[in-house]
Amino acid sequence: MRSTQPWKFNRSRILRSNATSAEAKLWFHLRDRRLGGFKFVRQFPIGDYFADFACREMHVVVEIDGGTHGTPSEIAKDRTREEELVMLGYKIVRINNADIYKNIDGVLDQLLAALQERS
């Protein structure tokens, strides 16, 4: 489903082409319905935000937190973003970059549990 606002589609494309290594690693496991048959998309525009990954069917957003998410201002921005997405009906699953690199199986189990909880 393409956004009705062309700038959002273009921004999504730019974000997808500049994926971090953690995003690329997780995407390998989420693409092509590899996780429990659930379909994910990358850099999906929702309201004023772009979700790193989203399962539109289950209204689950996956946010990858790297080094830039640790400052007080970024934590506040993330909190505001999360509140708005929750108001739109989405469940947010936050994952740290380090967990993707060190415990991808645990990350996938966590995501699958969140998806199954919503079904």
The 8 nearest C-alpha neighbors of each residue, nearest first, counted from 0:
[[1, 2, 3, 43, 55, 40, 8, 44],
 [2, 0, 3, 8, 4, 5, 7, 44],
 [1, 3, 4, 8, 7, 0, 5, 44],
 [2, 4, 5, 1, 7, 8, 6, 0],
 [3, 5, 2, 7, 6, 8, 1, 9],
 [6, 4, 8, 7, 9, 3, 2, 10],
 [7, 5, 9, 8, 4, 10, 11, 2],
 [6, 8, 10, 5, 9, 4, 11, 2],
 [7, 9, 11, 5, 6, 10, 2, 12],
 [8, 10, 6, 12, 11, 7, 5, 13],
 [9, 11, 7, 13, 12, 8, 6, 14],
 [12, 10, 8, 14, 42, 9, 13, 7],
 [11, 13, 9, 15, 10, 14, 16, 8],
 [14, 12, 10, 16, 15, 11, 9, 17],
 [15, 13, 11, 17, 16, 12, 10, 18],
 [16, 14, 12, 18, 17, 13, 11, 42],
 [15, 17, 13, 14, 18, 12, 11, 19],
 [18, 16, 14, 15, 13, 19, 12, 20],
 [19, 17, 15, 16, 22, 23, 14, 20],
 [18, 20, 22, 21, 23, 17, 24, 15],
 [19, 21, 23, 22, 24, 18, 25, 96],
 [22, 20, 24, 19, 23, 96, 25, 99],
 [23, 21, 19, 25, 20, 24, 18, 26],
 [24, 22, 20, 26, 21, 25, 18, 19],
 [25, 23, 21, 27, 22, 26, 20, 28],
 [24, 26, 22, 27, 28, 23, 21, 29],
 [27, 25, 29, 23, 28, 24, 30, 22],
 [26, 28, 24, 25, 29, 30, 23, 33],
 [27, 29, 26, 25, 30, 33, 34, 24],
 [30, 28, 26, 33, 34, 27, 32, 39],
 [31, 29, 32, 26, 27, 33, 28, 39],
 [30, 32, 33, 29, 38, 39, 36, 34],
 [33, 31, 36, 38, 37, 30, 34, 29],
 [34, 32, 29, 31, 36, 30, 28, 35],
 [35, 33, 36, 29, 32, 37, 28, 111],
 [34, 36, 37, 33, 32, 111, 114, 38],
 [35, 37, 32, 34, 33, 38, 31, 29],
 [38, 36, 32, 35, 34, 39, 54, 33],
 [39, 37, 32, 54, 36, 31, 40, 30],
 [40, 38, 54, 53, 29, 30, 52, 37],
 [39, 41, 53, 52, 43, 54, 42, 38],
 [42, 40, 52, 43, 51, 53, 15, 39],
 [43, 41, 51, 50, 49, 11, 52, 15],
 [42, 44, 50, 49, 41, 40, 45, 53],
 [45, 43, 49, 48, 50, 46, 42, 7],
 [46, 44, 48, 49, 47, 43, 50, 84],
 [45, 47, 48, 44, 49, 84, 83, 87],
 [46, 48, 45, 49, 44, 80, 7, 83],
 [49, 47, 45, 46, 44, 50, 80, 43],
 [48, 50, 44, 43, 42, 45, 51, 47],
 [49, 51, 43, 42, 52, 60, 53, 44],
 [50, 52, 42, 62, 41, 61, 49, 63],
 [53, 51, 41, 61, 50, 40, 60, 42],
 [54, 52, 60, 39, 40, 55, 59, 61],
 [53, 55, 39, 59, 56, 57, 58, 38],
 [54, 56, 58, 57, 53, 59, 39, 38],
 [55, 57, 54, 58, 38, 59, 37, 53],
 [56, 58, 59, 55, 54, 117, 114, 118],
 [59, 57, 89, 55, 56, 54, 90, 60],
 [58, 60, 90, 54, 89, 57, 53, 91],
 [61, 59, 53, 91, 52, 90, 92, 50],
 [60, 62, 92, 52, 93, 91, 53, 51],
 [63, 61, 93, 51, 94, 92, 64, 60],
 [62, 64, 94, 95, 93, 96, 65, 61],
 [65, 63, 95, 68, 94, 96, 62, 93],
 [66, 64, 96, 67, 68, 95, 63, 69],
 [65, 67, 68, 69, 64, 96, 70, 95],
 [68, 66, 65, 69, 70, 73, 64, 74],
 [67, 69, 73, 66, 64, 65, 70, 74],
 [70, 68, 67, 66, 74, 73, 71, 65],
 [69, 71, 73, 72, 68, 74, 67, 75],
 [70, 72, 74, 73, 75, 69, 68, 76],
 [73, 71, 75, 74, 70, 76, 69, 68],
 [74, 72, 76, 70, 68, 75, 71, 77],
 [73, 75, 77, 71, 72, 76, 68, 70],
 [74, 76, 78, 72, 73, 77, 71, 79],
 [77, 75, 73, 79, 78, 74, 80, 72],
 [76, 78, 80, 74, 75, 79, 81, 73],
 [77, 79, 75, 81, 76, 80, 74, 82],
 [80, 78, 82, 76, 81, 77, 75, 83],
 [79, 81, 77, 83, 78, 82, 76, 84],
 [80, 82, 78, 84, 79, 83, 77, 85],
 [83, 81, 79, 85, 80, 84, 78, 86],
 [84, 82, 86, 80, 85, 81, 79, 87],
 [83, 85, 87, 81, 86, 82, 89, 80],
 [84, 86, 89, 88, 82, 87, 83, 81],
 [85, 87, 83, 84, 88, 82, 89, 81],
 [88, 86, 84, 85, 89, 83, 46, 45],
 [89, 87, 85, 86, 84, 58, 90, 59],
 [90, 88, 58, 85, 59, 84, 87, 91],
 [89, 91, 59, 60, 85, 58, 92, 88],
 [92, 90, 60, 61, 59, 89, 93, 81],
 [91, 93, 61, 60, 62, 94, 90, 110],
 [94, 92, 62, 61, 63, 91, 64, 95],
 [95, 93, 63, 64, 62, 92, 96, 98],
 [94, 96, 64, 98, 97, 63, 65, 93],
 [97, 95, 99, 65, 98, 21, 64, 63],
 [96, 98, 100, 95, 99, 101, 102, 65],
 [99, 97, 102, 101, 95, 100, 96, 103],
 [100, 98, 103, 96, 97, 102, 101, 21],
 [99, 101, 97, 98, 102, 103, 96, 21],
 [100, 102, 98, 99, 97, 103, 96, 104],
 [103, 101, 98, 105, 104, 99, 100, 106],
 [102, 104, 99, 106, 105, 107, 100, 101],
 [105, 103, 107, 106, 102, 108, 99, 109],
 [104, 106, 108, 102, 103, 107, 109, 98],
 [107, 105, 103, 109, 104, 108, 110, 102],
 [106, 108, 110, 104, 109, 105, 111, 103],
 [107, 109, 105, 111, 106, 110, 112, 104],
 [110, 108, 106, 112, 107, 111, 105, 113],
 [111, 109, 107, 113, 112, 108, 114, 106],
 [110, 112, 114, 108, 113, 109, 107, 115],
 [111, 113, 115, 109, 110, 114, 116, 108],
 [114, 112, 110, 116, 111, 115, 109, 117],
 [115, 113, 111, 117, 116, 112, 110, 57],
 [116, 114, 112, 118, 117, 113, 111, 110],
 [115, 117, 113, 114, 118, 112, 111, 57],
 [116, 118, 114, 115, 57, 113, 58, 59],
 [117, 115, 116, 114, 57, 113, 56, 58]]
